[in-house]
Amino acid sequence: MGEKRTAVIGAGVMGETLLSGLIRAGRSAEALVVVEKRPERAAELAERYGVRVVDDVAAAAEADTVLLVVKPQDMADVLAELAPTLHAGQLLVSLAAGITTGFVESRVPDGIAVVRVMPNTPALVDQGMAAISPGTHCDDGHLAEAEELMASVGRVVQVPEKQQDAVTAISGSGPAYVFFMVESMIEAGVHLGLPRTIAQELVVQTLVGSATMLRETGEHPAVLREQVTSPGGTTAAALRELEVHRVRAAFLAALEAARDRSRELGS
């Protein structure tokens, strides 16, 4: 059996991220095809990765797996154009926030396997976090293929589809919360008298080191936090202010808002 053929529909940031990740993971350019309707972008991708880039979704007919890396609001139109080209045995992997497997299945031929994925942008540096959920016609082989695809750019977990809106709120949108916090800490450092370049280096390395500690020690974050917090010390004073300003409650409200918006996108 030859190498599985994969089509990538949508060559924005995430589409290109997956394309480059698959090639780094050992997929041959000959087994990949990209659908991109902007001529300049198509030429750029073809030159950069040596893959075939076309402007017609009909090219997906020759693929074993089709990655749908399009905006949620564009999904219905893309599926309407794609459906006539699909055939039994193919796998559709949807990366559009809020779009359910039922939404996709209702717009393609009966029996097509669909997997829903929620990725995030650290996939750009092979540190992504993706959650996958099977549709009605998925078997273990389809899930394994989807997991292998996403593992080319980071880590993968499988969740029931009813949890995907929560996943979107936590890890899908999560990098923005981290960047917001980092931005705020850098600005605070400047306010406290540090040069901006020094403040940024301090904050970024503190973030990287803390994340590494969490992963490598396996300790609960509360335990690690307590190790830094001396009674009556500087950290305790700072944490008290965060509690006074209800930062925990703000995070809960923010993530609930993201979850609710994900539900709206899929409705």
Beta strands, then each sheet from edge to edge (+ up, - down):
strand 1: 6-9
strand 2: 32-35
strand 3: 52-54
strand 4: 65-68
strand 5: 91-94
strand 6: 113-118
strand 7: 128-134
strand 8: 154-158
sheet 1: 3+ 2+ 1+ 4+ 5+ 6+ 7- 8-
end
